Amino acid sequence: MARLSVWCTSFLASLAFVLVTIPPAAAVVPLLDGGNGGDDPTYSGDMGDDGVGITGEDPGGTSGGDDGSEGTSDVGYVPTGPTYEYRQVPNCMPNAPEGGADALCGAATMSCPDRGDINYRIYRRIEGSDEMWDMTGTQCLGPNESAAPPEPQVTEADVVDAAEAAAPDSEVHVEPATESYVNVPNNVYADSDAQTVTVEVLGQAIAVEFAPQRYAWAFGDGGTATGAGVEGADVGAAGAVEHRYRRGGEYGITLTRTFTVSFTLPGGEAVTIPGEISSTSDPYPLSIGEVQSVVTDVD
């Protein structure tokens, strides 16, 4: 209760490949063209200005109104697209990836720089589909060699997908602690330091920096506020985020932080994406009691 006394005093004052062989056979590999595996998670709700609690009837930025401000975060890294199967056939007119001959011709046997190599046409389609095979190019291969799909390219969307699951947890800090009273301004604050988390994308380790950009509070009674708040702030201090409860009871305070994410792609391109990923805390339990005056002596 020491913190409560101080506060009340202040108040009063990977990717794997399977290679194909001849005769034509299928190999299945993950999508190599990148792509977004789903809707990007975006913050929903009225965030307000950063750094200062929303203004209201209480000094220092007390919440007001019952508009929600919780963010959403779609966690869980999933593949960024379908998988492909590949086939190769000698580069001769009669040959096809399905139902065609496996014939050899001069164009296939005499067009490669190395003696004994054969020129093949390489086809692909989405695994399990009935789509037409798409020819992706030709390749000269020696005996018992198979065409390997191209090396995967890590895209910006790939890293964002992985970063969603790695977003730092948001933690609620409340002064005074877990018990307070009706009409006492409770001071809340959030961790505002940037954090770096390493994620693995297609077998490559990428360092992602999460810098908190916006803070949204929901106090469990319909009140909301924004701002990072100030640890140990006096009542009404600049930048403080405070909230008073009008009725006693049990409440849960949640915090949503929205991050700017920064990382460098394997090719050296630096990427910064503001407000793309958010993280919502578990409810912080706060018990609100009522203070009653009792007259014990009357002159």
N, C-alpha and C positions, 0 to 999 in steps of 0.2 A: 504493500500500500504506500511505500515511500514515494513512488513515481506519481501516484494519485494525489498525495498531499502536495507535492511540488507543483503539480499541474493545477490543482484547485487554488493554490496560493497565487499562481500566475494568473489564473482566471479572475480571482478577486482583485488582484492588482494586474556388280561385275559382268562383266560381259563374257560369255563363253561361245566359241565357234565349233561347229561340226562340219567337216569338210566333205565335199561330194566326190564321188568316183565315177568312172565310166564303166558300164553303161549308165545313162542318166539316172541320178538318184537325188533325193531332196536333202538339203541341209537347213536347219532352223537356227536363226540367229536373231537377237533382239534388234529392234528398230535402230537404224544407224543415222537417221536424219534428224534426230532431236525431236522437237515438238513438245507441246504442253499436254500433260496427261489429264488435265481437268481444269476447272475454273480456279484462277488464282484467288487465294484468300484475301479479302479486303476488309478494312475496318468499316463497321456500320455504326451509325449513331453520331450525335453532335459532339465533336471533340472540344470545341472552343479554342481559346488561346493557350499556348504552353507556358509553363513556368509560374503562373499565378492562378490561384484557386478562383473558381467562378464567383463573381460578386453576388451577394444576396443580402438578406437582412442582418446577418451576423458579420462582424468585422473579420478581416483576414481571408475571406473567400469561402464562406459557408455555402453549401449546396442549396439549390432551390429548384422547385418544379419536380415533376415525375417523369420526364422524358428519359428513356433508357439510353445508356451510353456504353453498354458492353460490346466489346469487339468480338470478332470471330476468327478462329484459327483452324485451318484445315490441316490437321497433323497426319502423319503417316506417309512415308515415301513410297510411291507406287511407280511401276514402269511408266515411261513417258510415251508409250505408243505400242503398236502391235509388233509382232515378230515376223520375220521374213524367212521363207525357204528358198534355197538357191539350186539351180541346175545348170550343167554345162554340157554342150554338145559340140562335136567338131564343126568348124565353120565351113559347112558345105550346104548347098541349096536344099537337098532333100531332108535335112535334119531339123528336128523341132524338139522342144522340151518335153512334149507329150505326143505319143502316137506317131512319131517320125522315125526315120531310119537313123542308124548310127554309122553312116557311111563315111569313108575317108575320100578326100579329093585332093587335087593339086593345090587348090587355094589354101587348104588346111595344112598340108604337109610341106609346102615349099615357101610359105610366107613368113616363117620365123627366122630370126638371125642365127639361132643355134641349131646345128644339125641334129635331127631326131626329135625336135620339139614339134608339137602340133598346135595349131591355132584353134582356140575354142571360142564359141559364143557363150556368154554368161547371162543367165536369166534369173529373175526373181519375182515372187509374188507374196502377198500376205499369207501366212501360214493358215492352212485349213480352209481357205476361201476358194471360190470357183472362178475367180477373176482370171483374165488373160495373163500369161507370163509376160513380163516386161524385160526386154533385153537391156542390160546395163553396160555392155561393152564386150570387147574381145580380149583374150589373154593367151600368150604362148606358154605352154606347159610341157615339161619333159615327161618321160615315162613314169607312171605311178604318182604323178603330181596332181593335186586338185586345186581349184581356184579358191582362194581365201577371200571372204568379204573384206571390204576396206576397213581400216582401223576406225573405231568409233570416235566421233568428235563431241567433246563436252560442250554443251550449249548453255547460254544464260538461263534458259528455262529449266534445264536439268538441275543446275545448282540451286535455283529458287525452290524447286520441288523438294530437294534434299534438305534445304535449310528450314523448311516449314516444320519438319519433325524435330529439328535441333534447336528451335527457338528457346532461349533461356526462360525458365519459370519466372513468373511475376509473383512477388511476395509483398503482402500487406504489412505495414508497420503502423501501430496505433498507440498513441499516448493519451490517456493512461491505460496501458495493458489491455486486459480482457474484461474489466468491470468499470462501469461509469454510472452517471446519474442523469436523470432528466434535466434538460436545459444546460448541461455542462458541455462546453465546446470540446470535442475530441479532435486531437491533432493527428492527422494521417500523413504518411510520406512514403515514397517509393525509392528503390535503388535506381540511380540514374547513370551509373557508370557503364561504358560500353564493354561488351564481352566478346571474346573471340572463340569460336567453336570450329573444330575441324570436322568436315563432312567428307564422306567417300562417294564419289560419283564415277560410275563406269570404271572402277578400279583405281581412280586417282584421288589423292587426298587434297582437299581444297580448304583453306582457312577462310572462314566467313566471320566478319565482324558485325555484331548486332549492336546498334546504337539506339537507345530509346529516344523516340521522337515525340510521342504523344502519350498522355496518361489520362485514363477515364476511370472514375470511381462510381460505384453503385453501393449505397449504404444500407440497403435492405428494407428501407421504409419508403421507397419511392424517390428519395433524394439522390442527386448526382452531382459530381464536380469534376473539374479537370485540373491538371497541373501535377508536378512531381512532389510538391510539399517540401517542408523544411523540418529536419529532425530537431527536436528540442525547442521548437519555436515558441515564443511568448504568444499569448492570446492576441490575435489581431496583427501579428507580424507580417511584413511584406512577404509574399510568396507562400505563406502558410495555407494549407488546405484544412478546413475545420468543418465539423458537422455536429449539430445539436439534435438530440432526439426529444420529441415532444411527449412520448409515452414510454413507460417502462415495458420491458420485454426482452426477448432474445432476438438478436439481429445477426446477419452475415454480411460482411463488407467484402466486396470483390474489386479487384484492380485489373484493368486491361492496359497493357503497354503495347504500343505499336512501334516497330523498329524500322530504321533505315539499315539495309544490309549492304555490305561492301565486300567484294572479293575480286580475285584476279583469275581469269581463265587460263588454262594450261598454255595457250598461245601467247600469253602476256597482256591480253586486253583487260584493263581495270574496269570494273562495273560497280556502279552505285545505284541502288533502287530504293527510293524513299517510300515509307508507308506501305510496304508490300506484305509484311508479316506481322501478326499480333499474337499475344499470349495473354490468357486470362487466368487469374489466380483461383485457387480454391477459396471458398468463403471463409473469412476470418470471423470466428465467433465473438460477439460482444454482448455482454449482459448489462442491461440498463435498469437500474433501480430508481426508486423515488425517494426523495428526501422530504420528511415531514417534520414540522415544528411542533413540539410538545411544551405546553406551559406548565411548569412545575411549581411556580411560586408567584403569587399575586399579592401585592401590597394593598 
